[in-house]
Structure formats: C-alpha cells, structure tokens
Amino acid sequence: MASLMDDLVMILNEECDQYQNLLELSSRKTPVLVTGDLEKLAEITDEEQGVVANIVLLDKKREEAMKTIADVLNRDVNTLKLTDLIQILAKKPVEQKNLSQARDKLRLMADSVVRVNARNQELINSSLEMVEFEMNILQAAKRAPETANYTKTAGTSGDVIGMMSGRFDAKQ
C-alpha cells in the first residue's frame, strides 16, 4: 500500500509541475493578447497543447492509481476521492501528510491556471468586441447616404457622406 501511495503522490507532483508549466505559458500569453501579436500567440498556443497532452496522460495515470488503491481498499473507485484517501491514512501520518500536501499544491496550481485563463478570456472577448465595433463602423460608413452634390447635367455625383475615395484624410 505504501508504494501505491508513493506512486500516487509522485503522479500528483508531476501533474502539478505540468500545471506550473501551463500557468507560465498562460501568463506569457496575457501581454501577447494585449499587443495582438498573432504569431507569438500561435507559438504559445502550440506549446500549451503539448503541456495539456502531458496533463491528460498524467490524469489517466492518476485514475489508474486510484483504481488500484480502491481495489486494495475494497472501495468503489467512482466514489473514492483524495480527501477520503487522506482520512483513511490517519494511522500513517507520513503518507497522509505527503498525499495531503500534493493534493493541496495541485489544487492551488489548478486554481491559478483557471484564474489566469479567465483573465485571458476576458481580453480575448474585449478584442473581439473591438473588432466587431470597428467592422460595424466600416459597414455603416459604406451604407451612408449620398450627398446632394449635383453635376453639370443636374444628376447627383453619388458621393457617400464620410467616404473620400477609400483613404483617410488626416487634415480633416
């Protein structure tokens, strides 16, 4: 049983390390989102995909370890949680402490990743709103009414208010 707990603690610590890597990447992503550097954003996203793949593998290892421990303890794997396992280890304080510390460390790291990703999501949403706003302005300018400028033949010139041959005039 001791080696099973050691394996589980090792997996949790490895998973925590991967979440630390993910946190660093997510934190690097924040200024990139602010500046709008799409190439750098793509690089960071590619790196994140590799880290997430590692986390998924470690998560499967953790599930297998929990299944083995549940079998040894004659418990249902679907209801056995880490907090239950920590309570079960009350008679083994060293193992209990190691498992509790690994779980707490992983929880804190995962919460930090969630917090940074929520901030990044807000930045992405703000950027999308700004792009939508700019697109609406451009579309509205193209649909602006024509001027009442008449030509020599008494027809209108067809100029659109606010549009000047497709370019910006800084003097206005």
N, C-alpha and C positions, 0 to 999 in steps of 0.2 A: 504494500500500500504506500509505503514511503517513496518508492521510486515513481509510482504513478503521480503522487503529489508533486514531486520534483519536476517531472515531465510537464505537468500542467502549469506550474509556476514558470518554468522555462518558456513555454509557449506563450503565456500571458506577457512575459517580459519582452519576447521577440515581437509580439503584436504591438506592444507599447512603443517599441523602437520604430516600427513602421508607421505608427500614428504620429510619432515625433517627426519623421521624415515628411509625412503628409502635411503636418502643421507648418513646417518650414516652407514647403512649396506653396501652400495656400497663402502664407504671409508674404512670400515673394510675389505672388500674383496680384495682391492688392494695389501696389503702386503701378503695376503694369496696366491694370484696368483703368486707373485714373488717367494715365498718359495715353492709353489707347494703342499701345504697341502690340499689334496683332501677331507679329512674328514671334516675339518673346512669349506672348500668351500661349501660342501654339506649342512652343518648346516646353513650357511649364506644364501644360495640359498633358503632353506626351509622357513627361516624367511622372506625373500624377497617376496616369494609367498603369504604369509599371508598379508603383507603390501599392495601388489598390489591388492589383492582381496578387501581390505578395500577402496583403491583408486577407484576401479571400482564401488563399491557401492555408494561412495560419488559423483562420477561423474554422476551416474544415478539420485541421489537426486538433484544435481545441474541442470541437464537437466529438471527435473520436475518443479523445482522452476522457471527456466527461462520460461518454457511453461506457467505456471500460470501467471507470470508477463506479458508475451507477450499477453495473453488473456485479462488481465485487461487493458493493454495499447492499445489494439486493433492493435497489430503489428504481423507480421509474425515471428514465433518462429525461423524459419530457417535463417532469416536474422538479427535478433536481437542479437547483441554482447554486451559484458560487456562494451566496450568503448561507444557504443550507449546509453546504460543504464546510464552510468556515465554522459553523456551530457544531457540526459533527466532530470536528477536530479539536474540541475543547480539551480533551485529555492529552493532546500532543501540541503544546503551546508553540514550539518552534515552527512546525509545519503550518499551524494555524496563523501565526504571525506572518510567515513568508507568503502564504496564499492571500491573506488579507491585504498586505502591502502591495502585492502585484495587482490585485483587483482594483484597489483604490487608485493606484498610479495609472492604470489603463483607463479607468473611468474619467479621471481628471484630464488625461490627454485627449480622449474622445470628445469630452465636453469643449475643450479648447478648439479642436478642429471644427466642431459644429458652430461655435461662436464666430470664428474667422470666416467660415464658408457662408454664414448668414450675412455677414458684412459684405463679402464679395458679391453675394446675390443681390443685395441692395444696390451696389454700384452698377452691376450689370443692368438691373431694372431701370435705374436712373439714366444710364446711357441709351437704353432702348427707347425710353420716353423722349429723350432729347432728339434722337434720330427721327422718331415719329413726328415730333413737333416741327422739325426742320423740313421734313417731307411734306407736311400739311401746308407750311408756308409756301414752299415751291409750287405745290399744286394749286393753291389759292391764287398765287400770282399769275399763273398761266390762265386761270379762268376769270381774271379781272375784266371788267367791262372795257369796251373800246372807247377811245377818245372821240370827241366831236371835231376833230381836225378835218377840214374839207380840202379836197384837191381842186385844181383848176376846173375840172369837169363837174363839180358840185357833188362828188362822191366822197365818202369818208376814206381816210388814209388807212384805217384798220389798225392803228397803233393801240397797244394794250397799255392801260394805266400801270405805271410802275415798272414796265419792261422796256429796256433800252438795248436792242439788238444783242441780247444774250450776254451782256457783260456788265460788270459793276462799275459805276462812275463814282469815284471817291470824292469828287468836288461837290457833289450834291449834298 
